[in-house]
Amino acid sequence: MKCDIIIPVWNQLASTRECVEAIVRATDYPYRLIIIDNGSDLETKRYLESLKKTGPSGTVIICNEKNLGYVKAVNQGLRVSDAPYVCLMNNDTVPGAGWLGKLVSFAERHEDAGLMNPLCNGHSGKTVDAYALEVAANGDEYMEMNQCFGFCTLIKREVIDKIGFLDEAFGIGGYDDTDYSMRAGNAGYRCVSVHSAYVYHKEHVSFKAAGVRDSFTVKGQQEYLKKWQRHLRIGVGFSMGERAGDAEAGNVLKTILYLARRWCWINFWVFGGRPDARGRIKSAGKKINMPLHQNIKSNFMPGAFPALQLLLRLLERSFGTKKRKKYDAVFVDTRGAEAVLRFFYPIHRTDVFLVGAGDDMLSKAARVVDDILEIKK
């Protein structure tokens, strides 16, 4: 087994050299470097050409006369790649000890994981390798995400065979990784952050040097929204009273996980004064193998009057500091909460749905989301 590491390069000699040297030092899995010289200056070009002799065995250098942009450069690398694993890597990264072996090992243990990011940007006060050895103790810990970010993404060959290369409509770059993650998700693959692997990312060195990052981000977002709908924001309230058991908690968790995997951003509120509420939710999550998910934010709200607490949050989204992030829908599990929030609808202007916490909760929530997305087409 082997991994092809594809690195587009446009100038930034110092960062590129540091990246390559770190790969050589820190990589513990068989690999081949495929570097695309995207019309770099003479000094960078000479360094890249030297890697044919001094770099890792089998290094491939593809030379472009001008900068074709990140997306086209990556696709050039993908066309010559034939390894079971491919890693798309920016030249402003510094991988830590054992990074690639940890990513591949995770991929082999998780059949439905298609795109994988390592952790990044956490080694303050320590060397990259020292911190990488620390996070290795995280073992199989991971976070499921709505997308993998392009700074360092391990991709299974089967994903590429199924969904193809990056979409060159994204031009120089920006939102191409979001688009690719969406396509992978629709093909049945999960995007995850692997917590036992570490790669430091300096972030957007080439774009910043060109002074074009903001403009390409805007253009990328516009292109993305031509293909995909805006992701919904959903609030889910659950009353953790005496009547709510593990089955109800499990139904709620299955529902919010389903919504998160449909790219909804979820605020999950657990109401009630039970001191064991947090532990019971955690226990219910273990029973259904609930993963940590980037799109789910949980809040435990002690005290009485959950409908009032929900109302205050809706008002904040309508008039307060968070009004730009208004909810597309709020799901509640009691008729009392539904009645209060619907009474005040003329003020907060947020659609409220009673979905309960029974076995049909997921199907009810799914129908609501389908209807909202159909309206927004």
N, C-alpha and C positions, 0 to 999 in steps of 0.2 A: 504494500500500500504506500502511496505517496500523495503529497499535496503540492499543487502548483500555487506559488505566491505571486500574484499579479500586482505590480506597483507602477502606476503612471507617474512620470517625473517631468516637471517643468521648472528647470533651474533649482534653486534652493540646495546648493551643493552641500553645505554643512549638514543640513537636516537629512538629506539623502544618504550621505556617508554614514552618519550616526545610525540611521535606520538599518542600513545593510549590515554594518558591523554588529549591531545588536542582534539581528536575525542569525548571523553566523555564530555568535557567542551563545545565544539563549535558546536556540531551537533544538528540540530533542526528538524530532519526528522527521522521517525522510521527506525532502522537499526539493523543488526546483524553482529558481527565481526567473520570472518573466517580467522584464522591465521595459516599459514603453517610454522612450525618450520623445517627449512631446514638443520638439523644436526648442530644446534647451540652448543656453549660451555655450560658447566653445569650451570653457573650463569644465562645466558639468558634463558636456558631451564626451570629453576626453576621459573623465573619470568613469563614466558608464561603459565606454568602449574597453577600458582597462579591465573591467570585471570579467570580460570574456576569457582572460588569461589568469587573473588573480582572484576572481570571485569563486563562489561555490561551483562545483562541477555541474556542467549542463546548463549554466546560466544562459538565458536567451535575452538578447537586446533587440528591440524593434525600434527603428528610427523613423520619426516623422520630420519632414522639413519645416513644418509649422505646428503650432499648438492646435490640435483638433478638439481639445476639451477632454474632461475626465471621462465622460460616458463612452465616446468613440474609442478612446485609448484603452479602457477596460475591455471593450468588446474585441479589440484587436488581440488582446491577451487571451480572452476566452476562446477565440477561434483557433489558437495554437495549443491550447491546454487540452490535456487528455487524462489527467489524474482523477482518481476517485473523489478527491476533495480539492476545492479551490478556495483560496483565501484572497479576497480583495483588500489591499492594504494601502493606506496613504503613506507618502514619503515623509510625513511629519510625525511619525509614530516611533516609539522605542519599546519593542517587546521585552517582557521580563522572562526570567528563567522558567523554562518548561511550558511556555504559553501555548504552543501549537499542539503538543501532546495532550494537554488538558482539554483543549477544544475538541480534538478528534476523538478522544476517549469518551467525552460526553456525547458526541454525535453518535457513536457506535452503541451507546447504552440507551439512547432515546430515539426510537425509530421515527417518530413523527416530528422531531426537531429538524428543520431544514436549513435555517439560517441562524448563526450563532455569533454573538459579540462577546469579547472578554470584558472584564471590568476595566475602567480607565480613570486616570486622574485622581488617585487616592494616596500617592506615596510621599506626600509632603514630609520633609525632614528625613527621608530614608532614600536609599538607592532604589532604582526600579527593580533590580534583581532581588534585593532584600525583601521588598514589599511583596513581590511575586511569590516568594517562598512562604510568606505569611498567609496569603490568601489561598494557597494550595491546600491549607487545612480546612477550607470550606467544603471540600469533598464534592458531593453531588448537589450542593445548593445552587439554585438558579432562580431567575425571575423571568416569567413569560412577559413578552412585550408586544405592543402593537406593531412595532417595526424594529428592524436592526439598522444600525447606523453605519454608514459606509467607511468609517475610518479603519476598521478591521473586521471583516465579515467572513466567517467560514461558511462555505456553501457545499452541500452534497451534490455530487455529479448528477444524481437522479433528479434533483430540483431543476438544474439547468437543462437537462434533457426534456423535462416536462414543460417548462414555461419559457425557455429561451434566454436570450441575452438581455442586457439593459436596454431600455427604450431610448433610442437616440433622438426622439422628439424633445428630450430634456436638455439637449444642447451641451453647453459647457459643463453643466452639472447643477444640482439643487433639486431636491425632492425625487431624484431618480432612485434613491435607496428606499424612500417611502413607497413609491410605486412598485418596486420589485418585491418589497415585503407584502404588499397587498396581493400581488399576483401569486406569491408563494402561499399565502394564507388561503386564498381561494382554491388553491390546488391541494389543500389539506395538510400543509406543513406549518409548524409553529416557529415563531421567532423568539429567541431566548437570549438572556444575558447569563453567561456561565461565570459563577462567582469564584471559581478556583483558578481562573486564568487572568493574567494582567498584561495590558499593553498601554503604555503611556501615550496620550495623544496631545500634541501641542495645539491642535485645532486650527485648521484653515490657513496654514502658512502661505500656500500658493495663491489662494483667492485674496488674502489680505495684501500680499505683495503686489498683486495686479490692481488692487483697489476696486474690485468689481463684485465682492461677495454679496452685498445687499441687493444689487440689481439682479443678479442671477438667482438669488433666493426668491425674489418677487416673481420673476419669470417662471421659475420652476414651480412655484405654488399655483400660478395661473394655468400652467400646463397640466398639473396634477388634477385641478378641479374640473378640467375638461373631461377627464376620464373617470373620476370618482366623486361621490357625493361628500359633502361636509360631514364629519363625524359627529354623532349626536352626544349630547350631555344628558345623562339620566340620573335622577335621584331615586334611591330606594330606601323606604323607611320600614323597619321591622321592630315590632313591640315584643321585647323579651320578657313577657310576663309569666305568671305561673302556668298558664295554659300552653305556652310555647315549648315544645319538646325538641329533641334532636332531629326528628323527622322534618319539622317545620323549618328549623335552622338550616338543615341540609337542602331543602327545597329552595330557600332564599339564596344560598351560596351557589347552587347549580345555576340559578337564574342569572345572578350577576356575572358569573363566569361566562355563561353563554353570551350575554350582552357585551362583555369586554372583548370576547373573541370576534364579535361583529364590529369591533372598532368603536364602540360606545365608551365614553368616559363616564365612570360610575362613582357617585358619592353614595356610600352605604352608611346609613344611620341606624344604630342599634339603640333603641329607647328602653327605659325601665331601670328601676333601682336595684335590681338583683346584683349582689356583689360578685356572683360567679358568671355574669353575662359574657365577659371576655373569654373566660376559660371554656364556656360551653360552645361559643362560636368556634373557637380554635379546635375543640374536640370534634365538632361536626365537620369542620374542614378536613381533618385528618381522615375521617371515615369515607369521604368522597374524593380523597387525594387532591384537594384543592391547592393549586400552586399559588405562589406569590405572583401577582399580576400588576404590571405597570399602570394599567388603566383603572384600577380599583383603589379608591381611598376610603378607608373605614373610620368611622367616628362613633365612639361609645358615649351616649348622652344620658347621664344619670338624672333622676328626678322625674316629676310628674308632668302631665300635660304635653305629650309628644306632639299633638297637633299644633300647639302654640309654638313649640320649638321649630317645627317644620315651617310654619308660616313666617317666622322671623328670617329663616334662611332664604325663603323665596322672595321676601321683600328686599333682602340684601342684593339678590341677583337682579331685581327689577330697578332698584333705586340707589343701592350702595356702591361700594368700591368694586364689586364684582359684576356690575350690571352688563358688562361686555360678554360675560360667560353665563348667560341665562340658560336655564334648563329647557330642553325640548319636551321633557315629560317627567313627572314624578309618580312613582308607584308606591302605594300604601297598602297595608294589610288589614286595616280596620275601617268599618263604616263611619266611626266617629271622626277619624282623621280625614277621611274623604269628604264628609259633610262640611267640616270647618273650612278646609282648604277650598272647596268649591264655592262656599259662601263668599269668600274673599277673592274669588277669581277676578272680578273687575279691577282689583287693585294690583295683584301680583301677575296676572295674565299668563299663568303657567298651567298647562293641561295636567290634570290629576286623574289617575286611574286606580281603581280598586282591583288588585290582583290577588289579594289574600296571601297565604303561605302554604296552601295545599299542594297536592300532587300536580294540579293543573296550572300552577303559577307560571312555570316557564312558558307553556304554550300561550297563555294569555299575554304575557309580556312580549313574546315574539310577534304576536299578531299586531300589537300596538306599534312596535318598531317598524314592522313591514308597512303598516298604514302611513306612518310618519314619513318614511323614506319614499313611498309612492307619491305622497303629496308634494315632497320637495324636489321631485324630478324636474 
